[in-house]
Structures are given as structure tokens and as C-alpha cells.
Amino acid sequence: MSNQPLLSVVIPAKDVEPYIAETLNCLLYQQIPPKDLEVVVVNDGSTDSTAEIAERFAYRFPNFRLLHNPSPTGLPAARNKGMKNCTGRYITFIDSDDWFANGHLRVLVDAIQSLDVDFVRTDVIRAAGKRRQLMVAPCALRDRKLNPLDFVVDGWNHTMVDFPNAFAGIYKRELLESGVLLFDESLWSAEDREWNWRIFLGTESFAVVDSPGPIYRRGVETSITAVYNSKQLFYIDSCAKSIRLTRSEPRFHRFTAKAGHNLFALTDTHLQRRHEMSRDIYQTLVDRVVESSELIPDDNLREIFGSFKPARAEILKPITTKINRRRGFNK
């Protein structure tokens, strides 16, 4: 493409009237010439003024697209639509209630070009009102070309596959063309976790760099995590897909225990919100985690259960008891 933009920014947007202007405005301060930046906003069935506010920014960006979904399709589908309609050499994401610090994208573009890697990741800043919290990407090796497979497992410690922040990175267009960068549209939550596993198992190189930061806004009323409902349970599907991925090829079998451990670690976190769940949702959660555990070989499952500290073992007891009975581990 003779006039191909350097970077495409994909922004799914649904009912974010209070925030979308700030998100788009931050793109003017990334030290990237407007002609090199493509902005693709996907209005995902908004019922407020999100689309009208976004359209006001069209004159600020020579490469600006506003796409419309008549009714909501979900975050994964909206991101995919944006990607399929973008043309940039590199691709990044930002949610429509978040923002980038000044110069953040310039740092990422320079890094992916100079290091010649498939993708680059960075730390995340969480914002709650005026409070800021730095969430450090779990990789101490910075500014160098790395093999993604080397950063999947580190005992039971958090690794880069536990840091699934799509907006905290930049990706070569080739990952979209190969399909690796597309999101699973069947997942209405936790879509980034399964996607992140595919990124790390399906690419050849990456880097982690320091940057001014992507800033993640906490406490948004429209956030899917604000109220516990059945959509929250898609984390189980996401984890199950990751486990299946590790069983798909012998060279990935060494990652199965890690993927299985993630299922139970996330279940622990969800069960800490047990008081917010209806009885039906709670029972569905238990039954589906037990069902998904069938994907994990016996030796890996024993290893995972043996890693639980007493507090986690107690929280997960209703689930592990059923699994032990099914597998005959107590015989």
C-alpha cells in the first residue's frame, strides 16, 4: 500500500458518551504525525451520543473511520470488525473509556520497528478517580527480542500469559493476516485471556518495553465486571480453550498444567464474589469448572491440586471434591 498508515488504532465503543472524547483526544498527543495514524471507531449499537461525539473527531485525523453496528455484537466482534477494516502496518487497541499517556504510541512504534518483533507489550496504569496504580508486566527483561514460549511458565508465578491486556501492546499486521490477532467472538467476557494464550503460542518474537503508559479506567458503571451475572462465566470457556490449545500439539503439552492452574486460580477469584451470585449461577459455575477439568490429564491435575495453599483449597473444595470423586483420586 503506497499510502499505508503506519499504525491503526482500533476502538470498540458502546454507550461511552462521557469518555469517548477523552479517548480520541489522547491520540493527538502520541508524537505520531496524523497522516501516519489510522483511527477506526466501531460504534457497537450505542444508544447514547457516542457515535455523534466520535464523528466530531473525523476532521482531526486524515485516516478516520466510524463503523456502525445496528445492535451490540460484543467487544470481540467489534474489535474484529475494526481490524478487518483497518489498513495500518501495525495495529493497537484502546477501549473507549481508557486513554494513552502522551507519547506512549511513539515509544511502542519505535520499539517494534527497531527490535523487529511480532509484538510489543508494556506495563499498565490503573486509574480510579485521581488514584494511579502501576501494574507491571511480569517480565524483567526489557528492550530486547524474546521468544514468547520462554515466558509462559515460571512455576506457579504470574507470567506474560497472565497479563492479557490487548491495549497494552502493538502488533504486526501479519498477525491479523494469519488469524492469530482475531478474537474469539463466542466469548462475551475473558476474551483477552484465550487470545493472549494464542498470541504467545502462535508467534515467534516479542519484547517488553517501558512506556508512558496505557491507562485503564476502573470503576466504570457500564463495565461487564460491575455486576455479577452469567456473562462472567465465560472465563471458564476462555480457560477451556487455552487448555485445549496446549493439548493440540505435543510441543505445547508442557504448558497444560499452567493453563489448568489458571482455570482454578480464576475460579478462586470468582468464588470470592459468591455473595453476589444467584444460586443458579453458582451451581452452573461449579458444574462447568468440573466439566472443563476433564480436559486436564490426571498427572497435571494432581500437580495443580498439590499447589493450592490452604485458603484456596478451602474455597475450591466444592469443586475439587467432585473432581476427586470423578477421577477416583481418593481411592
Contacts in CASP RR format, 6 or more apart in sequence:
PFRMAT RR
TARGET T0000
AUTHOR 0000-0000-0000
METHOD contacts of the structure
MODEL  1
MSNQPLLSVVIPAKDVEPYIAETLNCLLYQQIPPKDLEVVVVNDGSTDST
AEIAERFAYRFPNFRLLHNPSPTGLPAARNKGMKNCTGRYITFIDSDDWF
ANGHLRVLVDAIQSLDVDFVRTDVIRAAGKRRQLMVAPCALRDRKLNPLD
FVVDGWNHTMVDFPNAFAGIYKRELLESGVLLFDESLWSAEDREWNWRIF
LGTESFAVVDSPGPIYRRGVETSITAVYNSKQLFYIDSCAKSIRLTRSEP
RFHRFTAKAGHNLFALTDTHLQRRHEMSRDIYQTLVDRVVESSELIPDDN
LREIFGSFKPARAEILKPITTKINRRRGFNK
1 87 0 8 1.000
1 88 0 8 1.000
4 87 0 8 1.000
4 88 0 8 1.000
4 89 0 8 1.000
5 35 0 8 1.000
5 36 0 8 1.000
5 37 0 8 1.000
5 38 0 8 1.000
5 63 0 8 1.000
5 87 0 8 1.000
5 88 0 8 1.000
5 89 0 8 1.000
6 32 0 8 1.000
6 36 0 8 1.000
6 37 0 8 1.000
6 88 0 8 1.000
6 89 0 8 1.000
6 90 0 8 1.000
6 109 0 8 1.000
7 32 0 8 1.000
7 36 0 8 1.000
7 37 0 8 1.000
7 38 0 8 1.000
7 88 0 8 1.000
7 89 0 8 1.000
7 90 0 8 1.000
7 91 0 8 1.000
7 92 0 8 1.000
7 105 0 8 1.000
7 109 0 8 1.000
7 170 0 8 1.000
8 38 0 8 1.000
8 39 0 8 1.000
8 40 0 8 1.000
8 83 0 8 1.000
8 86 0 8 1.000
8 87 0 8 1.000
8 88 0 8 1.000
8 90 0 8 1.000
8 91 0 8 1.000
8 92 0 8 1.000
9 27 0 8 1.000
9 37 0 8 1.000
9 38 0 8 1.000
9 39 0 8 1.000
9 40 0 8 1.000
9 92 0 8 1.000
9 93 0 8 1.000
9 94 0 8 1.000
9 105 0 8 1.000
10 40 0 8 1.000
10 42 0 8 1.000
10 79 0 8 1.000
10 82 0 8 1.000
10 83 0 8 1.000
10 86 0 8 1.000
10 91 0 8 1.000
10 92 0 8 1.000
10 93 0 8 1.000
10 94 0 8 1.000
11 23 0 8 1.000
11 24 0 8 1.000
11 39 0 8 1.000
11 40 0 8 1.000
11 41 0 8 1.000
11 42 0 8 1.000
11 93 0 8 1.000
11 94 0 8 1.000
11 95 0 8 1.000
11 96 0 8 1.000
12 42 0 8 1.000
12 44 0 8 1.000
12 74 0 8 1.000
12 75 0 8 1.000
12 78 0 8 1.000
12 79 0 8 1.000
12 82 0 8 1.000
12 95 0 8 1.000
12 96 0 8 1.000
13 20 0 8 1.000
13 41 0 8 1.000
13 42 0 8 1.000
13 43 0 8 1.000
13 44 0 8 1.000
13 46 0 8 1.000
13 50 0 8 1.000
13 51 0 8 1.000
13 54 0 8 1.000
13 78 0 8 1.000
13 96 0 8 1.000
14 43 0 8 1.000
14 44 0 8 1.000
14 45 0 8 1.000
14 46 0 8 1.000
14 50 0 8 1.000
14 72 0 8 1.000
14 74 0 8 1.000
14 78 0 8 1.000
14 96 0 8 1.000
14 222 0 8 1.000
15 46 0 8 1.000
15 47 0 8 1.000
15 48 0 8 1.000
15 50 0 8 1.000
15 222 0 8 1.000
16 23 0 8 1.000
16 46 0 8 1.000
16 48 0 8 1.000
16 50 0 8 1.000
16 96 0 8 1.000
16 97 0 8 1.000
16 222 0 8 1.000
17 46 0 8 1.000
17 48 0 8 1.000
17 49 0 8 1.000
17 50 0 8 1.000
17 53 0 8 1.000
18 97 0 8 1.000
19 96 0 8 1.000
19 97 0 8 1.000
19 217 0 8 1.000
19 220 0 8 1.000
20 41 0 8 1.000
20 50 0 8 1.000
20 53 0 8 1.000
20 54 0 8 1.000
20 96 0 8 1.000
20 97 0 8 1.000
21 53 0 8 1.000
21 56 0 8 1.000
21 57 0 8 1.000
22 99 0 8 1.000
23 94 0 8 1.000
23 95 0 8 1.000
23 96 0 8 1.000
23 97 0 8 1.000
23 98 0 8 1.000
23 99 0 8 1.000
24 39 0 8 1.000
24 41 0 8 1.000
24 54 0 8 1.000
24 57 0 8 1.000
24 60 0 8 1.000
25 57 0 8 1.000
26 99 0 8 1.000
26 100 0 8 1.000
26 101 0 8 1.000
26 102 0 8 1.000
27 37 0 8 1.000
27 39 0 8 1.000
27 61 0 8 1.000
27 100 0 8 1.000
27 105 0 8 1.000
28 34 0 8 1.000
28 60 0 8 1.000
29 102 0 8 1.000
29 103 0 8 1.000
30 37 0 8 1.000
30 100 0 8 1.000
30 102 0 8 1.000
30 103 0 8 1.000
30 104 0 8 1.000
30 105 0 8 1.000
30 106 0 8 1.000
31 102 0 8 1.000
31 103 0 8 1.000
31 105 0 8 1.000
31 106 0 8 1.000
32 105 0 8 1.000
32 106 0 8 1.000
32 109 0 8 1.000
34 60 0 8 1.000
34 61 0 8 1.000
34 62 0 8 1.000
34 63 0 8 1.000
35 62 0 8 1.000
35 63 0 8 1.000
37 61 0 8 1.000
37 63 0 8 1.000
37 105 0 8 1.000
38 61 0 8 1.000
38 63 0 8 1.000
38 64 0 8 1.000
38 65 0 8 1.000
38 86 0 8 1.000
38 87 0 8 1.000
38 88 0 8 1.000
39 57 0 8 1.000
39 61 0 8 1.000
39 63 0 8 1.000
39 64 0 8 1.000
39 65 0 8 1.000
40 65 0 8 1.000
40 67 0 8 1.000
40 82 0 8 1.000
40 85 0 8 1.000
40 86 0 8 1.000
41 54 0 8 1.000
41 64 0 8 1.000
41 65 0 8 1.000
41 66 0 8 1.000
41 67 0 8 1.000
41 96 0 8 1.000
42 67 0 8 1.000
42 68 0 8 1.000
42 69 0 8 1.000
42 78 0 8 1.000
42 79 0 8 1.000
42 81 0 8 1.000
42 82 0 8 1.000
43 50 0 8 1.000
43 51 0 8 1.000
43 54 0 8 1.000
43 66 0 8 1.000
43 67 0 8 1.000
43 68 0 8 1.000
43 69 0 8 1.000
44 69 0 8 1.000
44 72 0 8 1.000
44 73 0 8 1.000
44 74 0 8 1.000
44 75 0 8 1.000
44 77 0 8 1.000
44 78 0 8 1.000
45 68 0 8 1.000
45 69 0 8 1.000
45 70 0 8 1.000
45 71 0 8 1.000
45 72 0 8 1.000
45 73 0 8 1.000
50 96 0 8 1.000
51 66 0 8 1.000
51 68 0 8 1.000
54 66 0 8 1.000
55 66 0 8 1.000
57 64 0 8 1.000
58 64 0 8 1.000
58 66 0 8 1.000
63 87 0 8 1.000
65 85 0 8 1.000
65 86 0 8 1.000
67 81 0 8 1.000
67 82 0 8 1.000
67 85 0 8 1.000
69 77 0 8 1.000
69 78 0 8 1.000
69 81 0 8 1.000
73 81 0 8 1.000
73 185 0 8 1.000
74 185 0 8 1.000
74 188 0 8 1.000
75 95 0 8 1.000
75 183 0 8 1.000
75 188 0 8 1.000
75 191 0 8 1.000
76 183 0 8 1.000
76 184 0 8 1.000
76 185 0 8 1.000
76 187 0 8 1.000
76 188 0 8 1.000
76 191 0 8 1.000
77 183 0 8 1.000
77 185 0 8 1.000
79 93 0 8 1.000
79 166 0 8 1.000
79 183 0 8 1.000
80 182 0 8 1.000
80 183 0 8 1.000
80 185 0 8 1.000
83 91 0 8 1.000
83 176 0 8 1.000
83 181 0 8 1.000
83 182 0 8 1.000
88 173 0 8 1.000
89 172 0 8 1.000
89 173 0 8 1.000
90 109 0 8 1.000
90 112 0 8 1.000
90 170 0 8 1.000
90 171 0 8 1.000
90 172 0 8 1.000
90 173 0 8 1.000
91 170 0 8 1.000
91 171 0 8 1.000
91 172 0 8 1.000
91 173 0 8 1.000
91 175 0 8 1.000
91 176 0 8 1.000
91 181 0 8 1.000
92 105 0 8 1.000
92 108 0 8 1.000
92 167 0 8 1.000
92 169 0 8 1.000
92 170 0 8 1.000
92 171 0 8 1.000
93 166 0 8 1.000
93 167 0 8 1.000
93 169 0 8 1.000
94 100 0 8 1.000
94 167 0 8 1.000
94 214 0 8 1.000
95 167 0 8 1.000
95 216 0 8 1.000
97 217 0 8 1.000
97 220 0 8 1.000
97 222 0 8 1.000
98 167 0 8 1.000
98 214 0 8 1.000
98 215 0 8 1.000
98 216 0 8 1.000
98 217 0 8 1.000
99 214 0 8 1.000
99 215 0 8 1.000
99 217 0 8 1.000
100 212 0 8 1.000
100 213 0 8 1.000
100 214 0 8 1.000
100 215 0 8 1.000
101 125 0 8 1.000
101 211 0 8 1.000
101 212 0 8 1.000
101 213 0 8 1.000
101 214 0 8 1.000
101 215 0 8 1.000
102 212 0 8 1.000
103 211 0 8 1.000
103 212 0 8 1.000
104 122 0 8 1.000
104 211 0 8 1.000
104 212 0 8 1.000
104 213 0 8 1.000
104 214 0 8 1.000
105 170 0 8 1.000
107 122 0 8 1.000
107 209 0 8 1.000
107 210 0 8 1.000
107 211 0 8 1.000
107 212 0 8 1.000
108 120 0 8 1.000
108 122 0 8 1.000
108 169 0 8 1.000
108 170 0 8 1.000
108 209 0 8 1.000
108 211 0 8 1.000
109 170 0 8 1.000
111 120 0 8 1.000
111 143 0 8 1.000
111 170 0 8 1.000
111 207 0 8 1.000
111 209 0 8 1.000
112 119 0 8 1.000
112 120 0 8 1.000
112 170 0 8 1.000
112 172 0 8 1.000
112 207 0 8 1.000
115 143 0 8 1.000
115 144 0 8 1.000
115 145 0 8 1.000
115 207 0 8 1.000
116 145 0 8 1.000
116 205 0 8 1.000
117 145 0 8 1.000
117 146 0 8 1.000
117 205 0 8 1.000
117 206 0 8 1.000
117 207 0 8 1.000
118 148 0 8 1.000
118 171 0 8 1.000
118 172 0 8 1.000
118 174 0 8 1.000
118 175 0 8 1.000
118 203 0 8 1.000
118 204 0 8 1.000
118 205 0 8 1.000
118 206 0 8 1.000
119 169 0 8 1.000
119 170 0 8 1.000
119 171 0 8 1.000
119 172 0 8 1.000
119 175 0 8 1.000
119 199 0 8 1.000
119 203 0 8 1.000
119 206 0 8 1.000
120 169 0 8 1.000
120 170 0 8 1.000
120 206 0 8 1.000
120 207 0 8 1.000
120 208 0 8 1.000
120 209 0 8 1.000
121 137 0 8 1.000
121 139 0 8 1.000
121 160 0 8 1.000
121 163 0 8 1.000
121 165 0 8 1.000
121 168 0 8 1.000
121 169 0 8 1.000
121 206 0 8 1.000
121 207 0 8 1.000
121 208 0 8 1.000
121 209 0 8 1.000
122 137 0 8 1.000
122 168 0 8 1.000
122 169 0 8 1.000
122 208 0 8 1.000
122 209 0 8 1.000
122 210 0 8 1.000
122 211 0 8 1.000
122 213 0 8 1.000
122 214 0 8 1.000
123 134 0 8 1.000
123 135 0 8 1.000
123 136 0 8 1.000
123 137 0 8 1.000
123 168 0 8 1.000
123 210 0 8 1.000
123 211 0 8 1.000
123 213 0 8 1.000
124 134 0 8 1.000
124 135 0 8 1.000
124 137 0 8 1.000
124 165 0 8 1.000
124 168 0 8 1.000
124 213 0 8 1.000
124 214 0 8 1.000
124 215 0 8 1.000
124 216 0 8 1.000
125 132 0 8 1.000
125 133 0 8 1.000
125 134 0 8 1.000
125 135 0 8 1.000
125 213 0 8 1.000
125 214 0 8 1.000
125 215 0 8 1.000
125 216 0 8 1.000
126 132 0 8 1.000
126 133 0 8 1.000
126 134 0 8 1.000
126 135 0 8 1.000
126 215 0 8 1.000
126 216 0 8 1.000
126 218 0 8 1.000
127 215 0 8 1.000
127 216 0 8 1.000
127 217 0 8 1.000
127 218 0 8 1.000
128 217 0 8 1.000
128 218 0 8 1.000
128 219 0 8 1.000
129 218 0 8 1.000
132 215 0 8 1.000
135 163 0 8 1.000
135 216 0 8 1.000
137 160 0 8 1.000
137 163 0 8 1.000
137 168 0 8 1.000
137 208 0 8 1.000
138 154 0 8 1.000
138 157 0 8 1.000
138 158 0 8 1.000
138 159 0 8 1.000
138 160 0 8 1.000
138 162 0 8 1.000
138 163 0 8 1.000
139 146 0 8 1.000
139 151 0 8 1.000
139 159 0 8 1.000
139 160 0 8 1.000
139 208 0 8 1.000
141 208 0 8 1.000
142 207 0 8 1.000
142 208 0 8 1.000
142 209 0 8 1.000
142 210 0 8 1.000
143 207 0 8 1.000
143 208 0 8 1.000
143 209 0 8 1.000
143 210 0 8 1.000
144 207 0 8 1.000
145 205 0 8 1.000
145 206 0 8 1.000
145 207 0 8 1.000
146 205 0 8 1.000
146 206 0 8 1.000
146 207 0 8 1.000
146 208 0 8 1.000
147 204 0 8 1.000
147 205 0 8 1.000
148 160 0 8 1.000
148 199 0 8 1.000
148 200 0 8 1.000
148 201 0 8 1.000
148 202 0 8 1.000
148 203 0 8 1.000
148 204 0 8 1.000
148 205 0 8 1.000
148 206 0 8 1.000
149 200 0 8 1.000
149 201 0 8 1.000
151 159 0 8 1.000
151 160 0 8 1.000
151 161 0 8 1.000
151 200 0 8 1.000
151 206 0 8 1.000
152 159 0 8 1.000
152 160 0 8 1.000
152 161 0 8 1.000
152 200 0 8 1.000
152 201 0 8 1.000
152 255 0 8 1.000
152 258 0 8 1.000
153 159 0 8 1.000
153 254 0 8 1.000
153 255 0 8 1.000
153 257 0 8 1.000
153 258 0 8 1.000
155 258 0 8 1.000
156 261 0 8 1.000
156 307 0 8 1.000
159 258 0 8 1.000
160 196 0 8 1.000
160 200 0 8 1.000
160 208 0 8 1.000
161 196 0 8 1.000
161 197 0 8 1.000
161 200 0 8 1.000
161 258 0 8 1.000
161 262 0 8 1.000
162 262 0 8 1.000
163 196 0 8 1.000
164 192 0 8 1.000
164 193 0 8 1.000
164 195 0 8 1.000
164 196 0 8 1.000
165 192 0 8 1.000
165 214 0 8 1.000
165 216 0 8 1.000
166 192 0 8 1.000
166 195 0 8 1.000
166 196 0 8 1.000
167 214 0 8 1.000
167 216 0 8 1.000
168 213 0 8 1.000
168 214 0 8 1.000
169 214 0 8 1.000
171 181 0 8 1.000
175 181 0 8 1.000
175 199 0 8 1.000
175 203 0 8 1.000
176 182 0 8 1.000
180 198 0 8 1.000
180 199 0 8 1.000
180 202 0 8 1.000
180 203 0 8 1.000
181 199 0 8 1.000
183 191 0 8 1.000
183 192 0 8 1.000
183 195 0 8 1.000
184 191 0 8 1.000
184 194 0 8 1.000
184 195 0 8 1.000
184 238 0 8 1.000
184 241 0 8 1.000
186 237 0 8 1.000
187 194 0 8 1.000
187 234 0 8 1.000
187 237 0 8 1.000
187 238 0 8 1.000
187 241 0 8 1.000
188 224 0 8 1.000
188 231 0 8 1.000
188 234 0 8 1.000
189 224 0 8 1.000
189 225 0 8 1.000
189 231 0 8 1.000
189 232 0 8 1.000
189 234 0 8 1.000
189 235 0 8 1.000
189 238 0 8 1.000
190 234 0 8 1.000
190 235 0 8 1.000
190 237 0 8 1.000
190 238 0 8 1.000
190 239 0 8 1.000
190 266 0 8 1.000
191 234 0 8 1.000
191 238 0 8 1.000
193 235 0 8 1.000
193 238 0 8 1.000
193 239 0 8 1.000
193 242 0 8 1.000
193 262 0 8 1.000
194 237 0 8 1.000
194 238 0 8 1.000
194 239 0 8 1.000
194 241 0 8 1.000
194 242 0 8 1.000
194 245 0 8 1.000
197 241 0 8 1.000
197 242 0 8 1.000
197 245 0 8 1.000
197 259 0 8 1.000
198 245 0 8 1.000
200 206 0 8 1.000
201 245 0 8 1.000
201 246 0 8 1.000
201 252 0 8 1.000
201 255 0 8 1.000
219 226 0 8 1.000
220 226 0 8 1.000
224 231 0 8 1.000
224 232 0 8 1.000
225 232 0 8 1.000
227 276 0 8 1.000
228 273 0 8 1.000
228 276 0 8 1.000
228 277 0 8 1.000
228 281 0 8 1.000
229 281 0 8 1.000
230 281 0 8 1.000
230 284 0 8 1.000
232 270 0 8 1.000
232 281 0 8 1.000
233 281 0 8 1.000
233 284 0 8 1.000
233 285 0 8 1.000
233 288 0 8 1.000
235 266 0 8 1.000
235 270 0 8 1.000
236 263 0 8 1.000
236 267 0 8 1.000
236 285 0 8 1.000
236 288 0 8 1.000
236 289 0 8 1.000
236 292 0 8 1.000
239 259 0 8 1.000
239 260 0 8 1.000
239 262 0 8 1.000
239 263 0 8 1.000
239 266 0 8 1.000
239 292 0 8 1.000
240 263 0 8 1.000
240 292 0 8 1.000
240 295 0 8 1.000
242 259 0 8 1.000
242 260 0 8 1.000
242 262 0 8 1.000
243 256 0 8 1.000
243 259 0 8 1.000
243 260 0 8 1.000
243 263 0 8 1.000
243 292 0 8 1.000
243 295 0 8 1.000
243 296 0 8 1.000
244 295 0 8 1.000
245 252 0 8 1.000
245 259 0 8 1.000
246 252 0 8 1.000
246 253 0 8 1.000
246 255 0 8 1.000
246 256 0 8 1.000
246 258 0 8 1.000
246 259 0 8 1.000
247 253 0 8 1.000
247 256 0 8 1.000
247 295 0 8 1.000
256 296 0 8 1.000
256 297 0 8 1.000
256 300 0 8 1.000
257 296 0 8 1.000
257 300 0 8 1.000
257 303 0 8 1.000
257 304 0 8 1.000
260 293 0 8 1.000
260 296 0 8 1.000
260 300 0 8 1.000
260 304 0 8 1.000
261 304 0 8 1.000
261 307 0 8 1.000
263 289 0 8 1.000
263 292 0 8 1.000
263 293 0 8 1.000
264 289 0 8 1.000
264 304 0 8 1.000
264 308 0 8 1.000
264 312 0 8 1.000
264 316 0 8 1.000
264 319 0 8 1.000
265 312 0 8 1.000
267 285 0 8 1.000
267 289 0 8 1.000
267 316 0 8 1.000
267 319 0 8 1.000
268 312 0 8 1.000
268 315 0 8 1.000
268 316 0 8 1.000
270 285 0 8 1.000
271 285 0 8 1.000
271 315 0 8 1.000
271 316 0 8 1.000
272 315 0 8 1.000
274 282 0 8 1.000
277 285 0 8 1.000
286 318 0 8 1.000
286 319 0 8 1.000
286 322 0 8 1.000
289 319 0 8 1.000
290 319 0 8 1.000
290 322 0 8 1.000
290 323 0 8 1.000
290 326 0 8 1.000
293 301 0 8 1.000
293 319 0 8 1.000
293 323 0 8 1.000
294 326 0 8 1.000
296 304 0 8 1.000
298 327 0 8 1.000
298 329 0 8 1.000
301 323 0 8 1.000
301 327 0 8 1.000
301 329 0 8 1.000
302 329 0 8 1.000
305 313 0 8 1.000
305 320 0 8 1.000
305 329 0 8 1.000
308 316 0 8 1.000
313 320 0 8 1.000
323 329 0 8 1.000
324 330 0 8 1.000
END
